[in-house]
Amino acid sequence: MNNVTKSVGLFWLMSALISMNVSATNKQVNDYKVTATSPITLNDPHADNTQAVVYIWPKPQNITALTTTEQTLKSNEYWQEVTGEQLSAGVAIYTTSTEAFIRLAPKTHYSEGEALQSEPLNARLLKIRPDSPQSHFQAIEQTVSQQEMSLAGFNDGSIALTTNAQQGVGRLVMQSQQGLAANATYLMHVKEKYSPHQLQVIADNTFQAHGQGFKLVGRLAGEMIDEAHTALNLISPEGVKTPADFQKGRVVLPNDLENVGAYKGFYELEMTTEKVLAGLTVKRSIKVPFAHVIKTAQLESMSPKIDQANKISMPVKILHSGRYAVTATLAQHSSTGQIEYLQTIEVAQWLNEDGIFELPFTIDNQRLQTGPVFLANVKLVDQSRMMLLEHHERF
């Protein structure tokens, strides 16, 4: 391999590493970490202060579309756990493109009740070949050591390989000649940046107990996934993993999920599915984040009135104590029939029982006499549990 080719290969490798690392850490960035003990009793620093906090934006906020209840996710990768025994015997790798990036990371395993860290892998003692006893073709294009992986942000003992299947794509076999402990455990993560076969998932982004279940529709390379060849796990914000099941296109989730909102992070559905397409086995994994929501409060009046002091009162019914916030934009119909957005305000307050949000707008009285006013883009948020409870285009 000449220096130019090697440099290009290294650049691609580092891009894949960074992409994989961002994918692995996005959840940590997006999670909200607020200590709480239960949906009802909250260890919240605002609990002793029931005084309302008011914020008025310098300019009216853009009117946003009503919050969607669905999310669309895509994946060109899959992952699974493998043992030292399996790696020594040979583990199947399913590829659909000539360049696949494979990361292997040691995990903790247990022996006689004792937690042991699995032995780090030596990339030079790994071989990848087509799944044929007669084939001696080595499909490894490049290896990445632990030190190089650490520089890319992986500090878990990972090593990595890239494949170059010059004799085509399909099922490959990866085998270690390291003499690994049989019960050692490793995470194998296969990413195909250039594969035409993607898994696309359309799923709910919230779950409410005693409802219609959790919607999850998956397509692999444009075809509906086969539920019989799909494995689902529910992962709690604390990282506890339990199996989940499909029933007629919906995921069956327990009605007694402990965490409410996103104060500890999101729940996740981890899905791995495979399908044979044009003679190739395509395997993909994906994680679908969602929040478990319950009704903790609700706005009572749909026709709030503005008083002489330009204050609007909004009654709220409280089902569980917590810190709540209302955001609203004061709008007006002009003489030409156009809607003008005048001012956006947010009021936040700890409430133990039913109460009233007072929205003190500061618009000049003369301006308010030029046409009827109303509230637009009204949101009710449970700040303690980090849940959007209501979103109204017009109130």
N, C-alpha and C positions, 0 to 999 in steps of 0.2 A: 504494500500500500504506500503510495507516494505521500509527501508531506501535505500537499493540497487536499488530497482525498481524506487524509487523516484529520486535518483541521476541520473540514466540512462535517465529517462524522462526529467529531467531538462537539461541534456547535449544535448539531442536531440532538446529541445525547443530553447536553446541558439544557437545551430547550425542553426536552421531554421530562427531565428531572424537575425543572422548575414548575412545569405545568402540573406534574403529578403531585409535587409538594403543595402547590396552591390548592389543588383539588382536595388534598388531605387535610389542609388547615383552614379552609373556608368556613367550616362549621365552627371552629374555635373562634374565628373573628366575629362571626355573626351571632354567636350565642350571647345571651344576656345572663350575667351571673349576679343575681340578687338573692341574698340568703332569705329563705322562707321555710316555714315548718309545715304548713298545710294550706289548703284552699281557704280555710276560715280564719285560723289564727296565724297572723303574720308577724314576723320579727322585722318590722319596718321602722327605719329611723324617723319617719314622719308621724308615727302613731300618736305621739304626745303633743303634736302641734296641729290643731284643727283650723288654723287661720288660712284663709284662701290666698293663693299666690296668683297674681294677674300678670300676663305678658301681652303687650300690644305690638304687633309687627309694624315696622316703619312703613311698609307698603302692603296692600292686600295680597294675600297669598294666591298663587295660581289655583284655579279650581281644578281639582283632580277628578279623574274618573272614579266611579264607585269601586271600592276595593274588590278585586277578583277573589274568588274562592278556590281557584284552581291554579296549578303550576305545571309547566312543561319542562322536562329535563331530558338530557341526552347523554349517552355513554358509548364510548368506543373501547372499553376496557372491561376486564373482569379480575376478580381476586378470589383466592381460596386458601385455606390452611392445609399444609402438607406436613408429614412427619419425616423424621430422619430415615426411617425404614422405607418410606415411599420414595424419597429422593435417591436413596441408594439403589433401589430396584428400577426406578425410572418413572417419571411423572409425565402424563400427557399434557401437551400444550396445544391449544387450538388457535391457528392463525388463519387470517383471511387476506393478509397483505404481506409483501416481501420484507417489510421492516416492522418488527415488533420489539417493544422495549419491555424487559422483564426485570422486576425488582424482587429481591428476596430479603426478608428481614427476620432475624431470630426473635422468637417469642418465649414467654415463660411457660414451662411445662411442670407437671407435678409428678414426683416419685415418692411413694410411701408417705403421702401427705405433705411433703416438703416442696416448696416452690423453688424451681431451678431455672436459671437462664440458659436457653439453648446455645450451643456452641456456634460462634460466628462462622459463616461460610467463606471458603476460599474460592473466589471466582475462577481461578485458573484450574481448579479441580472439578469444574462442571463441564459437561458436554451436552450439546443439543444436536440431534440427528433426526432425519425423517423416520417415521414409524415403520421401518422395514428392517428385518434382521440382516438382509444382504447389503444394506446401505452403509457406507463408511463416510459419507459426506458430512462434514461438520458445518452446522448452520449458524455458528456463532461468528458474528462480524466483529464485535468489540466487547470488552469487559470493563467494568468500572469498579474500582476497589473501594473498601470502606472509607479510606481517607478522601478519595475523590467524592464519594457520596456525602460525606460529612461537610465538605466544602459547598455542596449543593443544598445543604440544609437538612439532610437526613442524619440524625445523630442516634439512630437506633441500631447501628451495626449492619445496616443494609449493604448489599452489593447489587450490581446490576449487569445485565447482558443485553445486547441487541442482536437480533437475528438477521440473516441475509439468506433467505431460502432461494438460492439460485435454481434449484430444481423444482420450483413451484411452491405452493402454499398448501396448508391443510394441517393434519395432525403431526406434531413433532413430539419427540421424547427428550426430556431433560434428565440427566443422571449425574449424581455426584460420586466421585471416587475418593471422598475424604474419610470414609469410615465413621459415619455419624452415629450417635446414639439413636436407637430405634424409636424412643419416645420423645426425642427432640421435636420441637414444633417450629414451623416457619410460615410466614405469610408470603404467598406468591402472588404478585400483582403484574398482570399482563396488559399492556396498553398498546393499541394499534392506531397510531396517529393518522395513518393514511388509508385505513380500511374504509371501504364503501358501505360496510354493514354496521349501522348504528342501532342502538336500542333507544327508542323514544317512549317516554312515559308521560301521560297526562293524569294528574292525581289531585285530590283535595289537598289544601294546605292547612286545614283545621279538622278536628274530629270532635264530635259531640256524642256523648254516651246516649244509649237508648234511641239512636237515630236510625238512619238507613245504612249504616256501615261506612266504610272508607272507600271511596271510589279510586280505582287505580286501573288505567287502561294502558297496556304496553304493546308496542309494535316493534318487531325485530326485522330490520331491512324492509319495512313497509308491510310486513305480514303480522297478524295478531300472534301474540306469544301463546305457547302451549302451556296451559296451567299445570298439566301433568308433569312437565319438565321444568317447573319453576319452583324455586325454594325461597321462602320468605322468613325473615326474622324481624321481630320488633326489638329495637334498641332504646332503652330508657336514657334520660339525660345523665344518669349516673353510669352508663355504659353496660347495664345488665341486658343480656340478649336472651330472648325467648322466641320459640317458633310461632309463626302466624300462618293462617290459612286463607286461601281464596274460596269464595262461594259466589259463583255466577258473576264474575267480574268485579266483585267487591272483596275487600280484605276484612276478615272478621277480627275485631279488636275487643279486648275486655272492656266492660263498662265501668270498671273500678280502677282506672289508671290513677296513680297517686298524684302526679304532678299536674298542675293546672297552669296554663299560660306558658310563658317563655322565661320565667324568672330563674330557672336553673339550666336553661337551654332547651332545645327541641327534642322531641321524640324523633326517631328515624325508622323507616322501613327499609331494610336491606334486602334487595331482590337479586337473585342470580337465576338466569334462564338460558336455555340453549335450544337451538333449532337447526335442522339440516336444510341447507339451501344450496341447490345446484351441486349436491354431493359433498359440500363442505359443512362441517359442524361449526356453527357460530355460537360463541358463548359470551355473555355479557353480564356485568353486575352494575348495580346502581344503588344509591342511597337517596331516599325521599324524606326530607324533613317535614315535620308538621307539629302544630301545637294542639294540645288538648284544651278545649275551651268549655266553659260553663257560663251561664248567665249570672253575673254577680251584681249587676245594676242595670237599670233601664230608664230612659227619659220618659217622662209621663205626658207632657203636653206637646201636641204637634202644631200649636198655633200660639207661640209666645208673643207677648205684647211688649212694646217699648214704652217706658214711662217718660215723664217730662224731663228727667235727668239723663235721658238717653241710656237708660239701664234696662236690660232685658233679663227677666227672671225665668229660669228653666228648672222646674221641679224634677227631681230624680228619685227613683225608688231604689233603695239599697237592700240587697239580699245578703251580702257578706261585707263586713267591714273592710275598708281599704282606702287607698289614695286614688282618687278619680280625677279625670280632667275632661273638660269640654272645650273643643276648638270650633269656632264658627266665624264665618265671614258675613258681615252686614252688606246687603246688596239692595239695589233700588232700580225700579223701572223708570227710565227717563221719559220726558215728554214725547220722544220719538219712538218709544216702545223698546228701546235697547236696555239691556241689563248692565248696570255699572256696579262694580265691586268697590265698596268704600273703605272697609277696615276689617282686619282679621285680629281676633283676640283669643287667648287661651286662659282658662281659669282652672287651677288645680287645687284640690282640697281633700283632706282626710275626712271620711264620713263613716260614722258607726251606725247611722240610721237614716231614714228618708230625709232629704234636705232640698235646698234650692241653690242652684248656681246663679250668681249674679254676674252678668256680663256688662261691665261699665264702658260702653263705647264712648268715644270722645269726638263724635262728628258734630259739626255746627248745626244748631237747630234750624237755621234758615235752609240749609242744604236738605234737611230731612223733609221740609215742607214741599219740595219740588216734585215729589212722587211717592207712591207706596213703597215701603221697605219690607224686606224679609231676610231670613237667615239662609245662607247657602253653605254647602260643604261642611255640614255639621258632623263632628265625630265625638263619640264618647269612648274614652280609653280607661281601662283599669290599669293604672300605672304600677300598682303593687305587684300584680301578676303578669304585667306586660301583655295585655290582650286588648285588641280593638273589639269593642262590644257592639257599636252601632256606627253606621256611616250613611248619612242622608244627603242626597244632592240638593234637596230643598226642604226646609223645615218651617 
